[in-house]
């Protein structure tokens, strides 16, 4: 989420009663997420928390997240899932090259989304990005067949 969006949401909830803030904040955050490649929290936040690079308070401060925002965030199922995935990734892979590449790829999704939606980018580049995104998501034909699709194998024994 951009700093501008965070400030806009903070302004909108500043005058609300405390009991109204949580439901309205979640609604506002979900409404702001117009780019499906971006979450309503920085993508590195759950990873840095899982890595325990610093205290949660210092990590949140680095991302501009207040204590109240963090309290709401850690209750949200999307954030909980992202944190659990980060913890699991670190258990399985440590901070391997592949794990670092995945983190970068997640970050680049918003750039790819912006390029696909930009009519000034050439159609070939936009088409390649769309094809790549479909492949990364596992929706391409090869990925589907690899997961037990309609493919078959013939074995010939000579001997």
C-alpha positions as CSV (number, residue, x, y, z in Angstrom):
1,X,0.0,0.0,0.0
2,X,1.4,3.4,-0.9
3,X,2.0,6.0,1.7
4,X,-0.5,8.3,0.1
5,X,-3.2,5.6,0.4
6,X,-2.2,5.0,4.1
7,X,-2.5,8.7,4.8
8,X,-5.9,8.9,3.1
9,X,-7.2,6.0,5.1
10,X,-5.8,7.4,8.3
11,X,-7.5,10.7,7.6
12,X,-10.8,8.9,7.0
13,X,-10.8,6.9,10.2
14,X,-9.4,9.7,12.4
15,X,-12.8,11.0,13.5
16,X,-14.5,7.6,13.9
17,X,-15.5,6.1,17.2
18,X,-13.1,3.4,18.3
19,X,-15.7,0.7,18.0
20,X,-16.3,1.7,14.3
21,X,-12.6,1.8,13.3
22,X,-11.9,-1.9,12.8
23,X,-14.8,-2.7,10.5
24,X,-14.4,0.5,8.5
25,X,-10.6,0.2,8.3
26,X,-10.9,-3.3,6.9
27,X,-13.5,-2.1,4.4
28,X,-11.3,0.8,3.3
29,X,-8.2,-1.3,3.0
30,X,-10.1,-3.9,0.8
31,X,-11.5,-1.1,-1.3
32,X,-8.1,0.4,-1.9
33,X,-6.7,-2.9,-3.2
34,X,-7.6,-2.2,-6.8
35,X,-4.4,-3.8,-8.1
36,X,-4.7,-7.5,-7.4
37,X,-0.9,-7.8,-7.3
38,X,-0.7,-5.7,-4.2
39,X,-1.7,-6.5,-0.7
40,X,-3.0,-4.0,1.9
41,X,0.3,-4.4,3.7
42,X,3.9,-4.3,2.5
43,X,4.9,-7.7,1.0
44,X,8.1,-7.8,3.0
45,X,6.4,-7.2,6.3
46,X,5.4,-10.8,7.1
47,X,8.8,-12.0,5.9
48,X,10.7,-9.6,8.0
49,X,8.6,-10.5,11.0
50,X,9.1,-14.2,10.4
51,X,12.9,-13.7,10.0
52,X,12.9,-11.7,13.3
53,X,15.3,-9.2,11.8
54,X,14.3,-6.7,14.6
55,X,11.5,-6.2,17.1
56,X,8.0,-6.0,15.6
57,X,7.7,-2.4,16.8
58,X,10.9,-1.4,14.9
59,X,9.9,-3.4,11.8
60,X,6.5,-1.7,11.7
61,X,8.0,1.7,12.3
62,X,10.3,1.1,9.2
63,X,7.1,0.5,7.2
64,X,5.2,3.4,8.7
65,X,2.7,1.1,10.4
66,X,1.3,2.3,13.8
67,X,0.7,0.0,16.8
68,X,-3.1,0.3,16.2
69,X,-2.8,-0.6,12.5
70,X,-0.6,-3.5,13.4
71,X,-3.1,-4.7,16.0
72,X,-5.8,-4.8,13.3
73,X,-3.5,-6.2,10.7
74,X,-2.4,-9.3,12.7
75,X,-6.1,-10.3,13.0
76,X,-6.7,-10.2,9.3
77,X,-6.8,-13.7,7.7
78,X,-4.9,-12.6,4.6
79,X,-2.0,-11.3,6.7
80,X,-2.1,-14.3,9.0
81,X,-1.8,-16.6,5.9
82,X,1.1,-14.5,4.5
83,X,2.9,-14.7,7.8
84,X,2.4,-18.4,8.1
85,X,3.7,-18.9,4.6
86,X,6.7,-16.8,5.4
87,X,7.5,-18.8,8.5
88,X,7.1,-22.1,6.5
89,X,9.2,-20.9,3.6
90,X,12.0,-20.0,6.1
91,X,11.8,-23.4,7.7
92,X,11.9,-25.3,4.5
93,X,14.3,-23.2,2.4
94,X,16.0,-20.8,4.8
95,X,16.9,-17.7,2.9
96,X,18.0,-19.6,-0.2
97,X,18.4,-18.0,-3.6
98,X,15.0,-19.4,-4.6
99,X,13.3,-17.9,-1.6
100,X,14.9,-14.5,-2.3
101,X,13.8,-14.7,-5.9
102,X,10.2,-15.5,-4.9
103,X,10.2,-12.4,-2.7
104,X,11.5,-10.3,-5.6
105,X,8.9,-11.8,-7.9
106,X,6.1,-10.9,-5.5
107,X,7.4,-7.3,-5.5
108,X,7.6,-7.2,-9.3
109,X,3.9,-8.2,-9.7
110,X,2.8,-4.6,-9.2
111,X,5.2,-3.4,-11.8
112,X,4.0,-6.1,-14.3
113,X,0.3,-5.2,-13.5
114,X,1.0,-1.5,-14.1
115,X,2.7,-2.3,-17.4
116,X,-0.2,-4.5,-18.6
117,X,-2.7,-1.8,-17.8
118,X,-0.6,1.0,-19.5
119,X,-1.7,1.5,-23.1
120,X,1.6,3.2,-23.9
121,X,3.5,-0.1,-23.4
122,X,3.7,-2.1,-26.6
123,X,1.1,-4.8,-27.2
124,X,3.9,-7.5,-27.5
125,X,5.3,-6.7,-24.0
126,X,1.8,-6.6,-22.5
127,X,0.9,-9.9,-24.1
128,X,4.1,-11.5,-22.8
129,X,3.4,-10.2,-19.3
130,X,-0.1,-11.6,-19.4
131,X,1.1,-15.0,-20.6
132,X,3.8,-15.1,-18.0
133,X,1.3,-14.2,-15.2
134,X,-1.0,-16.9,-16.4
135,X,1.9,-19.4,-16.3
136,X,3.1,-18.3,-12.9
137,X,-0.4,-18.7,-11.5
138,X,-0.5,-22.2,-12.9
139,X,-3.3,-21.6,-15.3
140,X,-1.4,-22.5,-18.5
141,X,-2.0,-25.8,-20.3
142,X,1.4,-27.2,-19.4
143,X,0.9,-26.7,-15.7
144,X,-2.6,-28.2,-15.8
145,X,-1.4,-31.3,-17.7
146,X,1.5,-31.7,-15.3
147,X,-0.9,-32.0,-12.4
148,X,-2.6,-35.1,-13.8
149,X,-4.4,-33.7,-16.8
150,X,-5.3,-35.7,-19.9
151,X,-1.8,-36.6,-20.8
152,X,-0.7,-40.2,-21.3
153,X,2.5,-42.2,-21.8
154,X,3.4,-45.2,-24.0
155,X,6.1,-47.5,-23.0
156,X,7.7,-49.9,-25.6
157,X,10.1,-52.6,-24.4
158,X,12.5,-53.9,-27.0
159,X,13.9,-57.1,-25.7
